[in-house]
């Protein structure tokens, strides 16, 4: 009981230190506020969108490509749909798609990396050679090829990104697992006869989480950008889905006459990706003492 109490106090102390370090990073704090607003927009999109029906397929040809005004703060598209409403609904699509993609990429990559690092031998060699094969292709190019093979849809775009991003987490987890398995507490668990798989998932994996969290937080922005790129190329979301990349792709035909059509979806992508990158930098400062500023 005394040992457990000390461990709880130590964890609370570490959490307070982490919160302090993250809170003193002004850029990370601003990014967290922006991300919080984006999450609120995603949850309450039907309430916050001024014209929610426009994001679900309604059309108003009589106000096609209407400029920025009091009725339509971000103007309208070629079918008269309110761009602000589509962007608000696009927050839900982008955040959810990125979270699901990162979740499965981390899950697959961390599992294979932990097995490779902890087991070693021929299994490690097999996993890492397959990983190196995937890493030999540029991630975006591989995602484009897989998405083209599977067919254009948002789900297929997510599968393509998972297939091209999991090797990075495998390599990261393997390096961490190799380091952690040499620690004394792992050696002690082996000495008392603990099963190897129990050691891997109870002792090694929990002590390798921090680098994965930092990498995943920074990759969220990259995934959002990649999903937007695939949609821009016609391999991701399909009309009338209010996805930001698809909106930018459609707007390029009207750029000279309706600048607002491409500007605001592009700004939404930029702000969201930048926010995740700043949060990732803040988390890296928290978990890596070498990067902390005095």
N, C-alpha and C positions, 0 to 999 in steps of 0.2 A: 504493500500500500504506500509506504514511504517513497519507494523507488518510482512508482507510477505517478505520485504527486509531484516529485521532482521533475519528471519528464514533461508533465503537463505545464508546469511553471516555465520550463525551458522553452517549450513550444510557443507559449503565450509571449514570452520575451522576444523570441525570434520574429513572431508575427508583428509585434509592436515596432521592432526595428525595421522590418520590411516596409511597413506602412509609412513610417517616418521617412525612410529613404525615398520611397516613391512619391510621397507628398511634397518633398522639398524640390523635386524636379518639376519646375514650372511648366515646361512643355508637355510632360507626361500628364500633369494635372489637367491642363487645358484639353488634351486629347481624350482623357477619361470623361470629361464633361461632355465633349462632342459625341463620344461614343454612347454615353448615357442618353443623350437626346435622340440619337439615331435609334437606339433600342426602344425608347418610348414611341417614336414615330412608327417603328415596325409593329409594335403591339397595338397601338391605337390608330392605325392607318385609316380604317373606315370612318373614324370620328374626326381626325385631323384633316383629311383630304377634303378640299372644298367641293369637288365634284367626283365622289367615289365611283359613280357609274362610268365615268370616262376611263378609269383604269381597268375596267372589266369588259370593255368592248363597245360601249356606246359611242355613237358618232354624231357630229354636228357640222355637216358640210357648209352650212351658211356662215360659219365663223372660222373657216379654214385659214390657218397660218395667221391668226389674229396676233398683233404685237402685244407687248407687255402693257397691262392696263390694271385698273382697280378691280375689274371682274376676273381677270386672269393674270396673276402676278408674274408668272413665267411665260405668258403667251399660250398659244395653242399649236397643235401639230397640223399635218396636212389633212386630217379628218375632223378637225375642230375639237379635239380632245384636250383637256386642260393638262399642260405639261407638269405643273406643280403636283397635281394629284397623281400623275403617273410616277413622278420621282419619289413621292412619299410611299407609294406601294412598292416601288423598286427597292427601297431600303429593306423591306421585309424579304424580298426575293434574294438580294445580294447577301445579306447577313446570314440568312438561313442556309443558302447554298454553300457559302464559304465555311460555315461552322460544320455542316455535315461532311463536306469534302475533307477539311482538316482532321476531323474526328477519325474518319476511316483511314486516312493516310498515316496518322500518328499510330492508330491502333495496329495496323498491319506492319508498319515499319518498326515500331517499338517491340512488337512481339518477335519478329524475325531477328532484330538486332540483339535482343536480350538472350535468345536461344543461341545465336552465333557466338556472342561474347562469353557466355557462361559455359557452354558445352565445349567449344573449341573443336579441334580435330577436323575430320572430313566434313562434318555438318557445317562448321564455320566456313570452310573452304567453298562448299557448294553454295551456301547462301550468299557469300560475298562475291562469288563469280557472277551469279545471276544479278546481284545488285550492281556490279560494275558494268554489266551489259546494258542495263537500263540507264545508268549514269553516262554512258557513252553517247547518248542522244541528248541534244538540247531539250529541256523540259517542255518548252512551248511547242517546238516542232513535233515532239512525240505526242503531246496532247492533241495537236491538230490532226495528226495521222490517225490516232485512235478514234477521235470524234468523227472524222470523215468515214472511217470504216464502220462505226456503229450506227451512224445516221444522225442528222441534226435534231437535237433536243436538249433541254437543259439537264436532264438526268444523265444522258450520255456524255455531256460535257463534264459533269462532275466525275463520272467514272473515268473518263480520260485523264483528268487532272490527278485523281487518286493514283492511277496506274503510272503516272510520270513523276509523282512527288514522293511516294513511299520510300524509295531508296535513300533519300537524304536522311530520313529519320532512322532507317536501319543502320546506316554508317554511324550516325551520332550516338544511338543507343549502344551499339556494339563497343565503341570506344569507352563509353562510360561504364559499361558492364565489366569490361576487362579490368578497368581500374578498381572498381568497387569490390570485385570478387577476391582481390588480394588484401582487403581490409581484415582486421583482427576479428570483428564480429561475425564475418562470413566464415572464417577459418574455425571459429568456435562452434558455429552451427554445424559445420561439416564434422567436427570432432565428436559431437554428441550423437551423430548418426541421422541428422535431418535429411529428408529426401531432397535430391538435387532440384527438382522442379519447385518444391516448397521454398528452397533457398532462393531460387531465381525470382519468384513472384512475390515473396514475402520480405526478402532482405535486399536483393539487388535492385529490382525494378523501382521500389519506392525511393531509393537513394539516387536514382538517375532522372527523376522527374523534372527537376529545376531547369536543366538545359532544354528539355523538350518543351516546357511551357514557354520559355523565352522564344525558341525557334518557331513554335506554333503561333504565338502572338504576332510575330513579325511576318509570318507566312500568310496570315489572314488577309492582309492587304494585297499580297501577291496573288492569292487565289481569286479575290474579287476582281483584280485587274485581268487575270487570265480568263475568267468566266466572261468578262466584258469583251475581251479580245475575240474569244470563240464566237460569241453572239454577234460581234461586229462582222465577222467573216461568214456568218450564216450557219455556223456549226453548233450554236448554243440555243438560247431561247428563241422561240418562234412567235410571230405575231398572233394574237394581240397582246402577248405577255409584256407588261411594262418593265422590261429589264433595261438597265442603263446602257449597256453596250449596244443592244439592239436599237435603242432610241438614237444613239449617236450614228449608227450605221444608216438608219433611215433618213436622218437629218442631213446627211452629206449632200443629198440631191437638192436641198433647199437652202444651202449655206449662205449664198449671196443675197437671197431675199428674206431669209428668216434666221438671223444670227442666233436668236434666243433658243431656237430648237436644239442646236448642238451645244451651246454654251453651258446651259444649266445641267443637263445630264453629265457632261464632261466635268463640271465643277463638283458634282456629287461624287463621282468616282475619285477625283483628286483629293477631296477633303477626307473621304472615308479611308482611302489607302494611306494618306499621310498620318491620320490619327492612329491607325494600327501600328505604323512604323515607329511613331513616337512612343507609344505604349510599350512596344517591344524593346526600344532603347532604355526606357525607364526600368523595365523588369530585368534587363541584363545588368544594369547598374546595381539593382537590389541583390541579385543572386551571385554576381561575380565581383568580389572585393577589389580585383585589379582595375576595374573600370570606374570605381567610385570616385567622385570628385570631392576634394577636401573642402 
